[in-house]
């Protein structure tokens, strides 16, 4: 277990080092400019470390050598908080089902957030991502904590995302940030990068993120009346869906993540209720008027989620991790969103091209013209909603490339240490194009991501501000085919 005495003896050194990093005493970039004036529409985001925007330089042309501070114990703090996990008797974490008892410690942060030997249990997580050498994890604390002050309240369950298929290590984080700027998305997981040591071994830079779950501070739905039929539901559409709560709507698999009644008869009625409700909501979206669709579905959440998925051009949109929730007596709400490593030019099948509508044109792993987004865009009233919401969020979205450059510069040494551990540049991880695989280092991956996103936002801005997008479906493919699908669906009703 933890060598508590050793840790305490070096605590002062760690706190001093952490404070130097937090106060901006780490190595400065070659050129810096004051942060640009923040647009009023951009909500304030929590800043755990000093923010410095970099302008007019690229990382790939100015790579700095990695400099480690003097090693004072079993770990070093560089540019991120350090999370120490020690399992009972050093047991490996080799299962997604079986939890291991462990303790967690946290250093390299403000003193009020330091944790020491906090009891918890931990297991693996992920579907395809679990097959990679750098594993992702889910852990449950014995007592609730608001780790690093990230969340709206204290919670027990958290995730550590490895992001091995994204060698910028930022696509999931930037996607969550997009969502935090969208009024139509009730809640999006808060997250921050950390470095992780497991049983004394450095395992890399991770994204510490809130888990999607029903909670007063996360997905807030009424679940205190489990025997009611119209109670709160959290549902995921996923090609990996399985278990007793599995059901299908229009050929797509869903599973329920919220608690249901312990009474078998009531349990069956609840599963049928949410299945039928989702069926009615999607059919109304595909075949009805805006007023009819609005009886079943929170349309603002649908437009907001669509804009996030389309802006980042998510290959896996509506393939997995497509969440919906419904409060007792309320409408169906789209979100929260999750899983974006195959986005922003990091995959094939045409998703590397920043030009063109992708999700809205029924492309990608889980799409189709009868999907939630593909079907909705066949409706002129929904395109009008999209154009209006884009105008509202553009000034926030256009700052996202600065956010990426900011984070890469601040966390530079820690990100470099990750790739000293996982030297996987030049190796295809999932569905990257040869051009992405050819990127030689973290700096080039960062440059590529920034350049891709800048061009994507500019292209979408031109399309969504074009009146023909709303009136004629400019940018959309096969509107006649979509109409035919919708007509067939209406006839089946």
Secondary structure, DSSP 8 states (H G I E B T S, - for coil): ---HHHHHHTHHHHHHHHHHHHTT-S---SS--------TTS-----SS------S--STTS----------SS----SSEEEEEEEGGG-----SSS-EEEEEEEESS-GGG-EEEEEEEEEEE-SGGGGSSS-EEEEEEEEEE-GGG-SSS-EEEEEEE--TT-TTS-HHHHHHHHHHT-TT-S----EEEEEEEETTEEEEEEEEEE---B-TTSB----S-TT-SS--EEEEE-TT--STT-EEETTEEEEE-S---SSHHHHHHHHHHHHHHHHHHHHHHHHS-HHHHHHHB-HHHHHHHHHHHHHHT-TTTTTS-EEEEE-TTS-EEE------TT-TT-SSTTTT-SSS-SGGGT-STT--TTSHHHHHTTSHHHHHHHHHHHHHHHHHHTTHHHHHHHHHHHTHHHHHHHHHHS--TTS--SS--HHHHT--SHHHHHHHHHHHHHHHHHHHHHHHTSHHHHHH-TT---HHHHHHHHHHHHHH-
